[in-house]
Amino acid sequence: MKSLLAVLVAAAFSCSFPARAGNLVDVGVIDRDTGATLPTHMHDGKLYVAGAPGHRYAVRIANRTGARVMTVLSVDGVNAITGQTADTYQSGYVLDAYQSTEVDGWRKNMSEIAQFNFTALENSYAARTGRPSNVGVIGVAVFREKQRPVWRERDEKIASREAPAQPPMAADAAAAPPPATALGSGAAQAAKSTSAPAGYARADSELAAARPMPKPEESLGTGHGARESSYASYTSFEREGSAPNEVDSVWYDSYRNLVARGVIPTPRPIAVEPQPFPNQFVPDPAG
């Protein structure tokens, strides 16, 4: 088989919980403005997360296996590395055994990305490039590596179908400065969430029927945000086969839209019943 080349970028580690736990990789979505891993909601066999309009986000991919894998990342039906309409045979990120990374944006070159951010559908990168049909879903196609002698590196890698025009760049994670807005690791990232406000619970059926459902707003997409540093170089990767070994998908929209669509149950305030003995003594009337 033809040997594939891959791009190598610095990996970021996190202990946050995944949105999609596959057999080969875990996939999660992190709000970079809050540091929170977005909670997931299962509906009709699909996993959803609620994004906050205007917030930057990252896709976290963690290799669960003891061998290298290649992950082709699609955002809104667009390859996050090449900008092509996504297909599984295209370029993808390569992870070493048990390695994880946070992909923060669209790759512009070997040293920069344009940030992922939640924005109105019409402002999404896919819509602005004439491809709005698949806005609202993140996909990761995973490939095992063909068995051969394995060499190890500490960094994330991106695999491409063909060799680049320029010579492969040497992997040197120590020499590459960290991204300007890189996230820290640890449980603090998941301290906040976009779940329903505290103090609310499901009310009785009469109250639920009387409360109107929120009206939907414009759907969310992923914008082409500000540029930031993200260093990369090339490595080799040969896929085990032409079809992916696993495909993991996470759908997203605003919290309000997911409530309106029934993906997230509508929060209901607890009904307050009149109390026969609210106080022990008779107070003076007001005025």
Short mmCIF file of the C-alpha atoms (twelve columns), coordinates in Angstrom:
data_MODEL
# 
_entry.id   MODEL 
# 
loop_
_atom_site.group_PDB 
_atom_site.id 
_atom_site.type_symbol 
_atom_site.label_atom_id 
_atom_site.label_alt_id 
_atom_site.label_comp_id 
_atom_site.label_asym_id 
_atom_site.label_seq_id 
_atom_site.Cartn_x 
_atom_site.Cartn_y 
_atom_site.Cartn_z 
_atom_site.pdbx_PDB_model_num 
ATOM 1   C CA . MET A 1   0.000   0.000  0.000  1 
ATOM 2   C CA . LYS A 2   1.023   3.552  -0.590 1 
ATOM 3   C CA . SER A 3   2.501   5.159  2.509  1 
ATOM 4   C CA . LEU A 4   0.593   8.150  3.786  1 
ATOM 5   C CA . LEU A 5   2.117   11.252 5.286  1 
ATOM 6   C CA . ALA A 6   0.815   12.920 8.392  1 
ATOM 7   C CA . VAL A 7   1.088   16.315 10.045 1 
ATOM 8   C CA . LEU A 8   2.326   16.429 13.632 1 
ATOM 9   C CA . VAL A 9   0.917   18.974 16.092 1 
ATOM 10  C CA . ALA A 10  1.320   19.420 19.850 1 
ATOM 11  C CA . ALA A 11  -1.111  17.337 21.926 1 
ATOM 12  C CA . ALA A 12  -3.114  18.700 24.864 1 
ATOM 13  C CA . PHE A 13  -4.231  16.436 27.701 1 
ATOM 14  C CA . SER A 14  -7.458  16.652 29.697 1 
ATOM 15  C CA . CYS A 15  -9.366  14.544 32.229 1 
ATOM 16  C CA . SER A 16  -12.780 15.708 30.978 1 
ATOM 17  C CA . PHE A 17  -15.481 13.204 30.110 1 
ATOM 18  C CA . PRO A 18  -16.152 12.393 26.439 1 
ATOM 19  C CA . ALA A 19  -19.265 13.257 24.478 1 
ATOM 20  C CA . ARG A 20  -18.992 10.065 22.456 1 
ATOM 21  C CA . ALA A 21  -17.193 7.036  23.880 1 
ATOM 22  C CA . GLY A 22  -16.237 4.760  21.005 1 
ATOM 23  C CA . ASN A 23  -14.246 1.546  20.989 1 
ATOM 24  C CA . LEU A 24  -11.153 3.243  19.558 1 
ATOM 25  C CA . VAL A 25  -11.440 6.916  20.575 1 
ATOM 26  C CA . ASP A 26  -13.397 9.210  22.860 1 
ATOM 27  C CA . VAL A 27  -14.725 12.476 21.402 1 
ATOM 28  C CA . GLY A 28  -15.739 15.507 23.479 1 
ATOM 29  C CA . VAL A 29  -16.578 19.167 22.881 1 
ATOM 30  C CA . ILE A 30  -15.027 21.779 25.190 1 
ATOM 31  C CA . ASP A 31  -16.182 25.384 25.570 1 
ATOM 32  C CA . ARG A 32  -12.858 27.218 25.501 1 
ATOM 33  C CA . ASP A 33  -14.346 30.376 27.019 1 
ATOM 34  C CA . THR A 34  -15.497 28.586 30.183 1 
ATOM 35  C CA . GLY A 35  -13.241 25.535 30.200 1 
ATOM 36  C CA . ALA A 36  -16.303 23.296 30.589 1 
ATOM 37  C CA . THR A 37  -16.817 20.025 28.763 1 
ATOM 38  C CA . LEU A 38  -20.274 20.358 27.219 1 
ATOM 39  C CA . PRO A 39  -22.740 17.840 28.712 1 
ATOM 40  C CA . THR A 40  -24.403 15.438 26.306 1 
ATOM 41  C CA . HIS A 41  -28.075 14.677 25.644 1 
ATOM 42  C CA . MET A 42  -29.246 11.491 23.915 1 
ATOM 43  C CA . HIS A 43  -32.211 11.847 21.546 1 
ATOM 44  C CA . ASP A 44  -33.397 9.422  18.839 1 
ATOM 45  C CA . GLY A 45  -30.098 7.547  18.975 1 
ATOM 46  C CA . LYS A 46  -27.940 10.673 18.529 1 
ATOM 47  C CA . LEU A 47  -25.757 12.556 21.000 1 
ATOM 48  C CA . TYR A 48  -26.210 16.332 21.218 1 
ATOM 49  C CA . VAL A 49  -24.356 19.151 22.975 1 
ATOM 50  C CA . ALA A 50  -25.604 22.706 23.515 1 
ATOM 51  C CA . GLY A 51  -23.203 25.419 22.374 1 
ATOM 52  C CA . ALA A 52  -23.199 29.057 23.496 1 
ATOM 53  C CA . PRO A 53  -23.354 31.517 20.569 1 
ATOM 54  C CA . GLY A 54  -20.089 33.430 20.235 1 
ATOM 55  C CA . HIS A 55  -18.032 31.027 22.357 1 
ATOM 56  C CA . ARG A 56  -14.889 29.341 21.068 1 
ATOM 57  C CA . TYR A 57  -14.761 25.564 21.289 1 
ATOM 58  C CA . ALA A 58  -12.406 22.642 20.818 1 
ATOM 59  C CA . VAL A 59  -12.929 19.034 19.774 1 
ATOM 60  C CA . ARG A 60  -11.142 16.702 22.172 1 
ATOM 61  C CA . ILE A 61  -10.076 13.322 20.737 1 
ATOM 62  C CA . ALA A 62  -8.547  10.649 22.991 1 
ATOM 63  C CA . ASN A 63  -7.040  7.409  21.709 1 
ATOM 64  C CA . ARG A 64  -8.277  4.523  23.864 1 
ATOM 65  C CA . THR A 65  -5.983  1.936  22.281 1 
ATOM 66  C CA . GLY A 66  -2.374  0.870  22.708 1 
ATOM 67  C CA . ALA A 67  -1.532  1.612  19.058 1 
ATOM 68  C CA . ARG A 68  -1.501  4.620  16.764 1 
ATOM 69  C CA . VAL A 69  -4.746  5.639  15.057 1 
ATOM 70  C CA . MET A 70  -5.635  8.263  12.461 1 
ATOM 71  C CA . THR A 71  -8.754  10.393 12.993 1 
ATOM 72  C CA . VAL A 72  -10.309 12.331 10.123 1 
ATOM 73  C CA . LEU A 73  -12.139 15.297 11.664 1 
ATOM 74  C CA . SER A 74  -15.232 16.705 9.966  1 
ATOM 75  C CA . VAL A 75  -16.976 19.863 11.208 1 
ATOM 76  C CA . ASP A 76  -20.246 20.816 9.473  1 
ATOM 77  C CA . GLY A 77  -19.337 18.408 6.673  1 
ATOM 78  C CA . VAL A 78  -15.964 20.103 6.051  1 
ATOM 79  C CA . ASN A 79  -12.529 18.555 6.648  1 
ATOM 80  C CA . ALA A 80  -10.945 20.582 9.480  1 
ATOM 81  C CA . ILE A 81  -7.456  20.302 7.967  1 
ATOM 82  C CA . THR A 82  -7.911  20.725 4.224  1 
ATOM 83  C CA . GLY A 83  -11.218 22.611 3.962  1 
ATOM 84  C CA . GLN A 84  -12.521 20.044 1.469  1 
ATOM 85  C CA . THR A 85  -16.054 18.703 1.629  1 
ATOM 86  C CA . ALA A 86  -15.363 15.899 4.088  1 
ATOM 87  C CA . ASP A 87  -14.694 12.302 3.068  1 
ATOM 88  C CA . THR A 88  -13.094 9.570  5.113  1 
ATOM 89  C CA . TYR A 89  -10.101 9.073  2.776  1 
ATOM 90  C CA . GLN A 90  -8.815  12.611 3.426  1 
ATOM 91  C CA . SER A 91  -6.241  14.050 5.834  1 
ATOM 92  C CA . GLY A 92  -6.649  13.392 9.545  1 
ATOM 93  C CA . TYR A 93  -5.034  13.681 12.957 1 
ATOM 94  C CA . VAL A 94  -2.837  10.816 14.122 1 
ATOM 95  C CA . LEU A 95  -2.595  9.951  17.808 1 
ATOM 96  C CA . ASP A 96  -0.061  7.739  19.530 1 
ATOM 97  C CA . ALA A 97  -1.162  5.019  21.954 1 
ATOM 98  C CA . TYR A 98  -3.444  6.433  24.685 1 
ATOM 99  C CA . GLN A 99  -2.745  9.985  23.506 1 
ATOM 100 C CA . SER A 100 -5.308  12.788 23.483 1 
ATOM 101 C CA . THR A 101 -5.500  16.202 21.861 1 
ATOM 102 C CA . GLU A 102 -7.777  19.219 21.602 1 
ATOM 103 C CA . VAL A 103 -8.311  20.487 18.060 1 
ATOM 104 C CA . ASP A 104 -9.078  24.191 18.378 1 
ATOM 105 C CA . GLY A 105 -9.805  25.216 14.792 1 
ATOM 106 C CA . TRP A 106 -9.450  25.021 11.031 1 
ATOM 107 C CA . ARG A 107 -5.827  24.409 10.033 1 
ATOM 108 C CA . LYS A 108 -4.505  27.306 7.932  1 
ATOM 109 C CA . ASN A 109 -0.856  26.227 7.650  1 
ATOM 110 C CA . MET A 110 1.825   24.409 9.616  1 
ATOM 111 C CA . SER A 111 1.851   27.036 12.368 1 
ATOM 112 C CA . GLU A 112 -1.698  28.481 12.572 1 
ATOM 113 C CA . ILE A 113 -5.358  27.577 12.901 1 
ATOM 114 C CA . ALA A 114 -8.550  29.670 12.653 1 
ATOM 115 C CA . GLN A 115 -10.555 29.158 15.832 1 
ATOM 116 C CA . PHE A 116 -13.755 27.123 15.958 1 
ATOM 117 C CA . ASN A 117 -16.577 29.237 17.378 1 
ATOM 118 C CA . PHE A 118 -20.334 28.820 17.668 1 
ATOM 119 C CA . THR A 119 -22.084 31.269 15.378 1 
ATOM 120 C CA . ALA A 120 -25.303 31.705 13.405 1 
ATOM 121 C CA . LEU A 121 -25.705 29.180 10.588 1 
ATOM 122 C CA . GLU A 122 -25.427 31.838 7.899  1 
ATOM 123 C CA . ASN A 123 -22.059 32.961 9.341  1 
ATOM 124 C CA . SER A 124 -20.632 29.452 9.551  1 
ATOM 125 C CA . TYR A 125 -17.576 28.580 7.472  1 
ATOM 126 C CA . ALA A 126 -19.532 25.855 5.651  1 
ATOM 127 C CA . ALA A 127 -22.366 28.235 4.700  1 
ATOM 128 C CA . ARG A 128 -19.966 30.999 3.667  1 
ATOM 129 C CA . THR A 129 -18.257 28.537 1.319  1 
ATOM 130 C CA . GLY A 130 -21.559 27.386 -0.212 1 
ATOM 131 C CA . ARG A 131 -21.973 24.154 1.799  1 
ATOM 132 C CA . PRO A 132 -24.701 24.716 4.424  1 
ATOM 133 C CA . SER A 133 -26.384 21.299 4.145  1 
ATOM 134 C CA . ASN A 134 -24.425 19.553 6.920  1 
ATOM 135 C CA . VAL A 135 -24.032 22.373 9.439  1 
ATOM 136 C CA . GLY A 136 -24.555 21.221 13.038 1 
ATOM 137 C CA . VAL A 137 -22.593 17.972 13.304 1 
ATOM 138 C CA . ILE A 138 -19.030 16.990 14.228 1 
ATOM 139 C CA . GLY A 139 -17.699 13.665 12.959 1 
ATOM 140 C CA . VAL A 140 -14.533 11.638 13.561 1 
ATOM 141 C CA . ALA A 141 -13.620 8.723  11.276 1 
ATOM 142 C CA . VAL A 142 -11.020 6.469  12.926 1 
ATOM 143 C CA . PHE A 143 -8.476  4.254  11.164 1 
ATOM 144 C CA . ARG A 144 -6.193  1.647  12.682 1 
ATOM 145 C CA . GLU A 145 -2.615  1.574  11.441 1 
ATOM 146 C CA . LYS A 146 -1.368  -1.249 9.245  1 
ATOM 147 C CA . GLN A 147 0.847   -3.511 11.328 1 
ATOM 148 C CA . ARG A 148 4.513   -2.596 10.905 1 
ATOM 149 C CA . PRO A 149 7.425   -1.465 13.122 1 
ATOM 150 C CA . VAL A 150 6.114   1.474  15.158 1 
ATOM 151 C CA . TRP A 151 8.122   4.569  16.074 1 
ATOM 152 C CA . ARG A 152 6.904   6.786  18.864 1 
ATOM 153 C CA . GLU A 153 6.572   10.506 19.314 1 
ATOM 154 C CA . ARG A 154 4.905   12.519 22.037 1 
ATOM 155 C CA . ASP A 155 2.856   14.722 19.742 1 
ATOM 156 C CA . GLU A 156 -0.402  14.739 17.842 1 
ATOM 157 C CA . LYS A 157 -0.145  14.127 14.110 1 
ATOM 158 C CA . ILE A 158 -2.250  14.815 11.042 1 
ATOM 159 C CA . ALA A 159 -2.248  12.328 8.165  1 
ATOM 160 C CA . SER A 160 -2.648  13.320 4.534  1 
ATOM 161 C CA . ARG A 161 -3.479  11.183 1.526  1 
ATOM 162 C CA . GLU A 162 -0.504  12.341 -0.522 1 
ATOM 163 C CA . ALA A 163 2.954   13.641 0.270  1 
ATOM 164 C CA . PRO A 164 3.200   17.439 0.672  1 
ATOM 165 C CA . ALA A 165 4.989   19.525 -1.927 1 
ATOM 166 C CA . GLN A 166 7.561   20.643 0.668  1 
ATOM 167 C CA . PRO A 167 9.814   18.188 2.548  1 
ATOM 168 C CA . PRO A 168 8.322   16.746 5.741  1 
ATOM 169 C CA . MET A 169 8.889   18.934 8.771  1 
ATOM 170 C CA . ALA A 170 10.834  17.462 11.662 1 
ATOM 171 C CA . ALA A 171 8.834   16.766 14.808 1 
ATOM 172 C CA . ASP A 172 10.142  19.030 17.546 1 
ATOM 173 C CA . ALA A 173 7.484   19.667 20.151 1 
ATOM 174 C CA . ALA A 174 9.957   21.184 22.594 1 
ATOM 175 C CA . ALA A 175 10.970  23.887 20.130 1 
ATOM 176 C CA . ALA A 176 7.389   24.871 19.277 1 
ATOM 177 C CA . PRO A 177 5.887   27.572 21.508 1 
ATOM 178 C CA . PRO A 178 2.488   26.734 23.039 1 
ATOM 179 C CA . PRO A 179 -0.698  28.106 21.437 1 
ATOM 180 C CA . ALA A 180 -1.507  31.650 22.506 1 
ATOM 181 C CA . THR A 181 -4.805  30.613 24.101 1 
ATOM 182 C CA . ALA A 182 -4.086  26.998 25.046 1 
ATOM 183 C CA . LEU A 183 -6.288  25.469 27.740 1 
ATOM 184 C CA . GLY A 184 -4.914  24.090 30.956 1 
ATOM 185 C CA . SER A 185 -5.621  20.504 31.940 1 
ATOM 186 C CA . GLY A 186 -7.390  19.108 34.972 1 
ATOM 187 C CA . ALA A 187 -10.829 18.910 36.499 1 
ATOM 188 C CA . ALA A 188 -11.139 22.710 36.632 1 
ATOM 189 C CA . GLN A 189 -12.054 22.668 32.958 1 
ATOM 190 C CA . ALA A 190 -15.320 20.907 33.755 1 
ATOM 191 C CA . ALA A 191 -16.266 23.136 36.687 1 
ATOM 192 C CA . LYS A 192 -18.904 24.975 34.696 1 
ATOM 193 C CA . SER A 193 -21.571 23.585 32.406 1 
ATOM 194 C CA . THR A 194 -24.422 24.643 30.177 1 
ATOM 195 C CA . SER A 195 -26.967 22.447 31.936 1 
ATOM 196 C CA . ALA A 196 -30.355 23.730 33.103 1 
ATOM 197 C CA . PRO A 197 -30.303 26.438 35.825 1 
ATOM 198 C CA . ALA A 198 -30.180 25.199 39.420 1 
ATOM 199 C CA . GLY A 199 -33.359 25.358 41.502 1 
ATOM 200 C CA . TYR A 200 -35.610 24.031 38.756 1 
ATOM 201 C CA . ALA A 201 -37.228 20.638 38.505 1 
ATOM 202 C CA . ARG A 202 -39.972 18.913 36.585 1 
ATOM 203 C CA . ALA A 203 -43.425 20.151 37.723 1 
ATOM 204 C CA . ASP A 204 -46.712 18.282 37.728 1 
ATOM 205 C CA . SER A 205 -48.511 17.564 34.462 1 
ATOM 206 C CA . GLU A 206 -50.881 20.543 34.720 1 
ATOM 207 C CA . LEU A 207 -48.037 23.034 35.140 1 
ATOM 208 C CA . ALA A 208 -46.081 21.408 32.329 1 
ATOM 209 C CA . ALA A 209 -49.036 21.661 29.976 1 
ATOM 210 C CA . ALA A 210 -49.678 25.298 30.862 1 
ATOM 211 C CA . ARG A 211 -46.086 26.469 30.251 1 
ATOM 212 C CA . PRO A 212 -45.339 27.242 26.569 1 
ATOM 213 C CA . MET A 213 -42.314 25.667 24.905 1 
ATOM 214 C CA . PRO A 214 -39.546 28.154 24.031 1 
ATOM 215 C CA . LYS A 215 -39.493 29.256 20.424 1 
ATOM 216 C CA . PRO A 216 -36.506 28.101 18.369 1 
ATOM 217 C CA . GLU A 217 -33.868 30.566 17.245 1 
ATOM 218 C CA . GLU A 218 -31.472 30.454 14.310 1 
ATOM 219 C CA . SER A 219 -29.460 27.244 14.252 1 
ATOM 220 C CA . LEU A 220 -25.803 27.257 15.263 1 
ATOM 221 C CA . GLY A 221 -22.867 26.567 12.973 1 
ATOM 222 C CA . THR A 222 -19.093 26.733 13.311 1 
ATOM 223 C CA . GLY A 223 -17.405 29.965 12.315 1 
ATOM 224 C CA . HIS A 224 -13.956 30.717 10.913 1 
ATOM 225 C CA . GLY A 225 -12.595 32.626 13.898 1 
ATOM 226 C CA . ALA A 226 -9.430  34.489 14.824 1 
ATOM 227 C CA . ARG A 227 -6.096  32.908 14.041 1 
ATOM 228 C CA . GLU A 228 -3.830  31.506 16.719 1 
ATOM 229 C CA . SER A 229 -0.572  29.576 16.843 1 
ATOM 230 C CA . SER A 230 -0.699  25.804 16.394 1 
ATOM 231 C CA . TYR A 231 2.523   24.175 15.212 1 
ATOM 232 C CA . ALA A 232 2.702   21.078 13.025 1 
ATOM 233 C CA . SER A 233 5.036   18.791 11.081 1 
ATOM 234 C CA . TYR A 234 4.740   15.619 9.016  1 
ATOM 235 C CA . THR A 235 4.996   11.920 9.813  1 
ATOM 236 C CA . SER A 236 4.025   8.701  8.020  1 
ATOM 237 C CA . PHE A 237 0.899   6.611  8.533  1 
ATOM 238 C CA . GLU A 238 -0.479  3.675  6.539  1 
ATOM 239 C CA . ARG A 239 -4.113  2.752  7.113  1 
ATOM 240 C CA . GLU A 240 -5.144  -0.794 7.881  1 
ATOM 241 C CA . GLY A 241 -7.867  -0.589 5.233  1 
ATOM 242 C CA . SER A 242 -9.750  1.843  2.994  1 
ATOM 243 C CA . ALA A 243 -12.858 2.022  5.213  1 
ATOM 244 C CA . PRO A 244 -12.756 3.548  8.707  1 
ATOM 245 C CA . ASN A 245 -12.772 1.157  11.643 1 
ATOM 246 C CA . GLU A 246 -15.104 3.481  13.547 1 
ATOM 247 C CA . VAL A 247 -17.106 6.689  12.981 1 
ATOM 248 C CA . ASP A 248 -18.167 8.816  15.980 1 
ATOM 249 C CA . SER A 249 -20.565 11.756 15.623 1 
ATOM 250 C CA . VAL A 250 -21.816 14.539 17.904 1 
ATOM 251 C CA . TRP A 251 -24.597 16.924 16.879 1 
ATOM 252 C CA . TYR A 252 -24.852 20.455 18.296 1 
ATOM 253 C CA . ASP A 253 -27.140 23.493 18.458 1 
ATOM 254 C CA . SER A 254 -28.042 26.217 20.953 1 
ATOM 255 C CA . TYR A 255 -29.560 25.249 24.303 1 
ATOM 256 C CA . ARG A 256 -32.809 27.011 23.393 1 
ATOM 257 C CA . ASN A 257 -33.107 25.159 20.096 1 
ATOM 258 C CA . LEU A 258 -32.408 21.776 21.676 1 
ATOM 259 C CA . VAL A 259 -35.132 22.448 24.253 1 
ATOM 260 C CA . ALA A 260 -37.562 23.525 21.509 1 
ATOM 261 C CA . ARG A 261 -36.792 20.348 19.536 1 
ATOM 262 C CA . GLY A 262 -37.352 18.139 22.573 1 
ATOM 263 C CA . VAL A 263 -33.715 17.036 22.785 1 
ATOM 264 C CA . ILE A 264 -33.339 18.646 26.236 1 
ATOM 265 C CA . PRO A 265 -36.339 18.326 28.584 1 
ATOM 266 C CA . THR A 266 -37.884 21.716 29.367 1 
ATOM 267 C CA . PRO A 267 -36.992 22.846 32.898 1 
ATOM 268 C CA . ARG A 268 -40.110 23.415 35.012 1 
ATOM 269 C CA . PRO A 269 -40.297 25.338 38.298 1 
ATOM 270 C CA . ILE A 270 -41.623 23.419 41.277 1 
ATOM 271 C CA . ALA A 271 -45.252 24.386 41.934 1 
ATOM 272 C CA . VAL A 272 -45.629 26.410 45.156 1 
ATOM 273 C CA . GLU A 273 -48.620 25.300 47.217 1 
ATOM 274 C CA . PRO A 274 -50.401 27.675 49.694 1 
ATOM 275 C CA . GLN A 275 -49.401 26.926 53.301 1 
ATOM 276 C CA . PRO A 276 -52.060 26.969 56.102 1 
ATOM 277 C CA . PHE A 277 -49.600 28.024 58.869 1 
ATOM 278 C CA . PRO A 278 -46.889 30.209 57.320 1 
ATOM 279 C CA . ASN A 279 -46.179 32.100 60.602 1 
ATOM 280 C CA . GLN A 280 -46.935 31.871 64.361 1 
ATOM 281 C CA . PHE A 281 -48.245 35.375 65.054 1 
ATOM 282 C CA . VAL A 282 -50.396 38.004 63.310 1 
ATOM 283 C CA . PRO A 283 -48.245 40.720 61.678 1 
ATOM 284 C CA . ASP A 284 -49.392 44.299 61.172 1 
ATOM 285 C CA . PRO A 285 -50.854 44.997 57.736 1 
ATOM 286 C CA . ALA A 286 -48.737 46.996 55.300 1 
ATOM 287 C CA . GLY A 287 -49.553 50.728 55.207 1 
# 
